[in-house]
Amino acid sequence: YFDKTNDNKHYTELFSLSSLVNNFLVTEFSMNWDSMKNSVFVTKNIDELAELGPVWDYDWAFGNKNMYSIDTYFPESWHTTNDYFTNEYYYQSVQWNRYLIKDPYFLLQVYNKYKEIRPTIIEEMLKDGAKIDTYEKLYKEAGLANDKLWSYSYKSYDGSLFSKAYVELNDFIDTRTSWLDTQFSSF
């Protein structure tokens, strides 16, 4: 594939840098199996740079067990450089986050963004009574009804019932955040 207009342009001439940074952090924070290979949208308004998003498809993220026995529980590892996340197809090993992290300027932007969102957005997820707790209460009745209907299938792949999955999700987020805090302790 050749594109005479855009070949040899720097990625920041084609994509919104903030979009790439945000996508990188969401991918890393969630350890989403599908990130950067299947479940990614690229949007572009005519006179603007391309952007990644909106984010979607997080059923194989945050350490969630799934019926295909794909392990997403890597709270102390980088998604971008973990070769386990590239074991299906070659193109996964050449996804753009692997190239973006070679650029010190991009890494500085990621570092700065993490420092910006850690005391606000991330802290909001961690505190007692945060949205995740609100959602747990809101969906508990439906989750327990779902367990009643489908628990036989969860057993076939060691899936967790609603209450246990809620605890596992919180544990993953706590462990992941602690690890990321260590990684972002300095540039």
C-alpha positions as CSV (number, residue, x, y, z in Angstrom):
1,Y,0.0,0.0,0.0
2,F,1.3,3.4,-1.0
3,D,-0.1,6.8,-0.2
4,K,1.9,9.5,-2.0
5,T,0.2,12.3,0.1
6,N,0.9,10.8,3.5
7,D,4.0,8.5,3.1
8,N,7.0,9.7,5.2
9,K,4.8,11.9,7.4
10,H,5.3,11.9,11.1
11,Y,2.5,10.1,13.0
12,T,1.5,13.4,14.7
13,E,0.7,14.8,11.3
14,L,-1.8,12.0,10.8
15,F,-3.2,11.3,14.2
16,S,-4.2,13.3,17.2
17,L,-1.4,12.8,19.7
18,S,-3.7,13.1,22.7
19,S,-5.9,10.4,21.1
20,L,-2.9,8.1,20.8
21,V,-1.8,8.8,24.4
22,N,-5.3,8.2,25.8
23,N,-5.6,5.0,23.8
24,F,-2.3,3.8,25.0
25,L,-3.2,4.4,28.7
26,V,-6.6,2.8,28.3
27,T,-5.1,-0.2,26.7
28,E,-2.4,-0.5,29.3
29,F,-4.7,0.1,32.3
30,S,-7.3,-2.5,31.2
31,M,-4.9,-5.1,29.7
32,N,-7.6,-5.7,27.1
33,W,-6.9,-8.8,25.0
34,D,-8.6,-7.2,22.0
35,S,-6.9,-3.8,22.2
36,M,-4.8,-2.9,19.2
37,K,-5.9,-5.8,17.1
38,N,-9.6,-6.3,16.7
39,S,-11.5,-3.8,18.8
40,V,-10.3,-0.4,17.8
41,F,-12.1,2.4,16.0
42,V,-10.4,5.0,14.0
43,T,-12.4,8.1,13.3
44,K,-11.6,11.2,11.2
45,N,-13.4,14.4,10.5
46,I,-12.5,15.8,7.1
47,D,-10.4,18.7,8.2
48,E,-8.9,17.1,11.3
49,L,-6.4,14.5,12.4
50,A,-7.5,10.9,12.8
51,E,-8.4,9.8,16.3
52,L,-8.6,6.4,18.1
53,G,-12.0,5.8,19.7
54,P,-14.4,5.4,21.0
55,V,-13.1,2.5,23.1
56,W,-15.3,-0.6,23.3
57,D,-15.3,-4.4,23.8
58,Y,-13.8,-4.9,27.2
59,D,-15.2,-8.4,28.0
60,W,-11.6,-9.8,27.8
61,A,-10.0,-7.2,29.9
62,F,-9.2,-6.4,33.6
63,G,-8.2,-10.0,34.2
64,N,-11.7,-11.3,33.3
65,K,-12.0,-15.0,32.7
66,N,-13.5,-16.0,29.4
67,M,-14.9,-19.0,27.6
68,Y,-11.9,-19.2,25.3
69,S,-9.4,-19.6,28.2
70,I,-7.6,-16.5,27.1
71,D,-5.7,-15.2,30.1
72,T,-6.0,-11.5,30.6
73,Y,-4.7,-11.5,34.2
74,F,-1.4,-9.7,33.8
75,P,-1.7,-6.8,36.3
76,E,2.1,-6.4,36.6
77,S,3.1,-6.3,32.9
78,W,3.0,-4.0,30.0
79,H,0.3,-4.9,27.5
80,T,2.2,-3.4,24.6
81,T,5.4,-5.5,25.1
82,N,3.8,-8.7,26.5
83,D,4.3,-11.2,23.8
84,Y,1.3,-13.3,25.1
85,F,-0.9,-10.6,23.6
86,T,0.5,-11.3,20.1
87,N,0.2,-15.0,19.9
88,E,-2.7,-15.3,17.5
89,Y,-1.5,-13.4,14.4
90,Y,1.7,-11.7,13.1
91,Y,0.0,-8.3,12.8
92,Q,-0.4,-8.2,16.6
93,S,3.4,-8.1,17.0
94,V,3.6,-5.0,14.8
95,Q,0.7,-3.0,16.2
96,W,1.4,0.8,16.5
97,N,1.8,1.0,20.3
98,R,4.9,-1.1,19.9
99,Y,6.3,1.6,17.6
100,L,5.0,4.6,19.5
101,I,6.9,3.6,22.7
102,K,10.1,3.9,20.8
103,D,9.5,7.7,20.6
104,P,10.7,9.4,23.7
105,Y,8.4,12.4,23.0
106,F,5.4,10.0,23.0
107,L,6.6,8.4,26.2
108,L,6.9,11.8,27.9
109,Q,3.3,12.6,26.8
110,V,2.1,9.3,28.3
111,Y,4.0,9.9,31.5
112,N,2.6,13.5,31.8
113,K,-1.0,12.2,31.1
114,Y,-0.7,9.5,33.7
115,K,0.5,12.0,36.3
116,E,-2.5,14.2,35.3
117,I,-5.2,11.5,35.5
118,R,-3.8,9.5,38.5
119,P,-5.1,11.8,41.2
120,T,-8.3,12.4,39.4
121,I,-9.8,9.9,37.1
122,I,-7.9,6.8,38.4
123,E,-8.3,7.8,42.0
124,E,-12.1,8.2,41.4
125,M,-12.1,4.5,40.4
126,L,-10.2,3.4,43.5
127,K,-12.0,5.2,46.3
128,D,-14.9,3.6,48.3
129,G,-18.2,4.5,46.8
130,A,-16.7,5.1,43.3
131,K,-18.6,4.3,40.1
132,I,-17.6,0.7,40.2
133,D,-19.3,0.3,43.6
134,T,-22.3,2.2,42.3
135,Y,-22.6,-0.1,39.3
136,E,-22.1,-3.2,41.5
137,K,-25.1,-2.2,43.6
138,L,-27.1,-1.1,40.5
139,Y,-26.6,-4.4,38.6
140,K,-26.3,-6.8,41.5
141,E,-29.9,-8.1,41.2
142,A,-29.5,-8.6,37.4
143,G,-26.0,-10.1,37.9
144,L,-27.4,-12.7,40.4
145,A,-30.2,-13.5,38.1
146,N,-27.7,-14.0,35.3
147,D,-25.7,-16.3,37.5
148,K,-28.8,-18.4,38.2
149,L,-29.4,-18.8,34.4
150,W,-25.8,-19.2,33.2
151,S,-23.7,-20.5,36.1
152,Y,-23.5,-24.0,34.5
153,S,-21.7,-22.5,31.5
154,Y,-19.3,-20.5,33.7
155,K,-18.1,-23.7,35.3
156,S,-16.9,-25.0,32.0
157,Y,-14.2,-22.4,31.8
158,D,-13.8,-21.6,35.6
159,G,-15.7,-18.3,35.2
160,S,-16.7,-16.4,38.3
161,L,-20.2,-15.6,39.5
162,F,-21.2,-11.9,39.9
163,S,-20.1,-11.3,43.5
164,K,-16.7,-13.0,43.1
165,A,-16.1,-11.3,39.7
166,Y,-16.7,-7.9,41.4
167,V,-14.0,-8.7,44.0
168,E,-11.6,-10.0,41.3
169,L,-12.2,-6.8,39.2
170,N,-11.4,-4.6,42.2
171,D,-8.3,-6.7,43.0
172,F,-7.1,-6.4,39.4
173,I,-7.6,-2.6,39.4
174,D,-5.8,-2.2,42.7
175,T,-2.9,-4.4,41.7
176,R,-2.7,-2.8,38.3
177,T,-2.7,0.7,39.6
178,S,0.0,0.0,42.2
179,W,2.2,-1.5,39.5
180,L,1.6,1.4,37.1
181,D,2.3,3.9,39.9
182,T,5.7,2.2,40.3
183,Q,6.3,2.3,36.5
184,F,5.4,6.0,36.4
185,S,7.3,7.0,39.5
186,S,9.8,8.8,37.3
187,F,10.2,9.4,33.6
